Amino acid sequence: MILGICGSPRKAATNHVLSYALEKLENNGFETKSFLLRAKKIAPCIHCDYCLKHKECVQKDDMTNLYALLKEAEGIIMATPVYNGGISGQLKCIMDRCRALGAEDINSLRGKIGLAIAVGGDRSGGQEPAIQQIHSYYILNGIVPISGGSFGANLGASFWSKDKLEEVKKDEYGFKTLNKTLKYFTNYLEK
Ligand SMILES: Cc1cc2nc3c(=O)[nH]c(=O)nc-3n(C[C@H](O)[C@H](O)[C@H](O)COP(=O)(O)O)c2cc1C
């Protein structure tokens, strides 16, 4: 199963490109599930260290479902809007809450394949730092981060939305970076 996580609080540009990716994967025979952070209740990590002792998070909220999905997935796609040159706070919350997964089993996410998508309102709004932040999370958790290859999508999928859903749909170059990265992603998943 491939899990797509949308880090936007809206059903807008980021959700659109993530849905495109998941639909393409479904058409290629992969089972997919999506988890939209929109309208979910996921509190920030409070660093209480309960998880280190009890092997689970003390906070019971929508993260409980996501823990199960993350463990089940063989591939993970994190898609984020660019906020202040990086990932959204919503996405950062779930990354931090994954400390409990590592406490439960250091190999919880090991060997899964990870793809990153960043959607910025500006042309040079911080898409690449956002992608690298997701890649850092992948590396820290034993997930293999996927590049889109040297010719056209070096770090992953990067979109320019001009702050509008209708504009992201017209971002041909963004879809080129996503398609190239999906090619590498499926290649890794099939091996
Ligand atoms: C709090 C906040 C901070 C933002 N910071 C940036 C930024 O640093 N760079 C950028 O390109 N766009 C920035 N934007 C614009 C969003 O990245 C852009 O509108 C994106 O398409 C939103 O994704 P969505 O439509 O899926 O919600 C910001 C938007 C918000 C709400």
PDBQT file of the ligand as one rigid body, heavy atoms in Angstrom, charges set to zero:
ROOT
HETATM    1  C1  LIG A 201       1.309  30.671   6.620  1.00  0.00    +0.000 C 
HETATM    2  C2  LIG A 201       1.668  30.605   5.156  1.00  0.00    +0.000 A 
HETATM    3  C3  LIG A 201       2.990  30.748   4.777  1.00  0.00    +0.000 A 
HETATM    4  C4  LIG A 201       3.336  30.671   3.429  1.00  0.00    +0.000 A 
HETATM    5  N1  LIG A 201       4.660  30.772   3.097  1.00  0.00    +0.000 NA
HETATM    6  C5  LIG A 201       5.025  30.594   1.813  1.00  0.00    +0.000 A 
HETATM    7  C6  LIG A 201       6.412  30.582   1.462  1.00  0.00    +0.000 A 
HETATM    8  O1  LIG A 201       7.301  30.747   2.269  1.00  0.00    +0.000 OA
HETATM    9  N2  LIG A 201       6.731  30.374   0.161  1.00  0.00    +0.000 N 
HETATM   10  C7  LIG A 201       5.780  30.185  -0.813  1.00  0.00    +0.000 A 
HETATM   11  O2  LIG A 201       6.129  29.989  -1.971  1.00  0.00    +0.000 OA
HETATM   12  N3  LIG A 201       4.461  30.201  -0.503  1.00  0.00    +0.000 NA
HETATM   13  C8  LIG A 201       4.059  30.374   0.769  1.00  0.00    +0.000 A 
HETATM   14  N4  LIG A 201       2.723  30.330   1.107  1.00  0.00    +0.000 N 
HETATM   15  C9  LIG A 201       1.731  30.063   0.049  1.00  0.00    +0.000 C 
HETATM   16  C10 LIG A 201       1.372  28.591  -0.083  1.00  0.00    +0.000 C 
HETATM   17  O3  LIG A 201       2.515  27.765  -0.106  1.00  0.00    +0.000 OA
HETATM   18  C11 LIG A 201       0.598  28.327  -1.394  1.00  0.00    +0.000 C 
HETATM   19  O4  LIG A 201      -0.554  29.141  -1.468  1.00  0.00    +0.000 OA
HETATM   20  C12 LIG A 201       0.222  26.875  -1.552  1.00  0.00    +0.000 C 
HETATM   21  O5  LIG A 201      -0.297  26.663  -2.831  1.00  0.00    +0.000 OA
HETATM   22  C13 LIG A 201      -0.824  26.462  -0.515  1.00  0.00    +0.000 C 
HETATM   23  O6  LIG A 201      -1.164  25.118  -0.722  1.00  0.00    +0.000 OA
HETATM   24  P1  LIG A 201      -2.686  24.625  -0.658  1.00  0.00    +0.000 P 
HETATM   25  O7  LIG A 201      -3.394  25.363  -1.747  1.00  0.00    +0.000 OA
HETATM   26  O8  LIG A 201      -2.621  23.180  -0.882  1.00  0.00    +0.000 OA
HETATM   27  O9  LIG A 201      -3.211  24.965   0.698  1.00  0.00    +0.000 OA
HETATM   28  C14 LIG A 201       2.342  30.439   2.441  1.00  0.00    +0.000 A 
HETATM   29  C15 LIG A 201       0.988  30.307   2.839  1.00  0.00    +0.000 A 
HETATM   30  C16 LIG A 201       0.660  30.386   4.183  1.00  0.00    +0.000 A 
HETATM   31  C17 LIG A 201      -0.781  30.219   4.596  1.00  0.00    +0.000 C 
ENDROOT
TORSDOF 0
